Amino acid sequence: MHPDRVYHVEHVVTIDGAKLYAVTDMIFNGEQPIAVLIWGGKPGKEYPLVSVPLDPAHLSEHRDGQITHRYERLD
């Protein structure tokens, strides 16, 4: 699957108990948002090699520089 558009989602990552913000590539498969952690393939023919589906209920549009969305999940 080669995405038509790649977005950038800001989200919280917990490392050694510290909550930090990170920005990850994100694509959509229909209405399903998917965070892409590692891309595979050759330039121009990339595909998601390691990805995680996101819950759309916690995703919002957020325009700030390169960031297009924010994912906020309170766990």
Steps between C-alpha positions, in 0.01 A plus 500: 500500500656827389320790668371794297576741784716484812399706803694573819339419834622631837457259791638421845770237547597378847871424542630397843188648659541837328227616262646654185341626179593333172393547139434194285391451139133412463290374209136409459360172373146614424391663828757309710801710610827305515827614658797387289808433712725352230472529121617233257555505126688713254458878466169573334371150581508509879258295707433468875733233639413553868172675578241540776129572453378806692160546663329777296316616816831634638619670180446866414623732227771730629696728269837602644791507258544147364251355750157433348331299779519437874432165668401530867417188692479511877619161624 
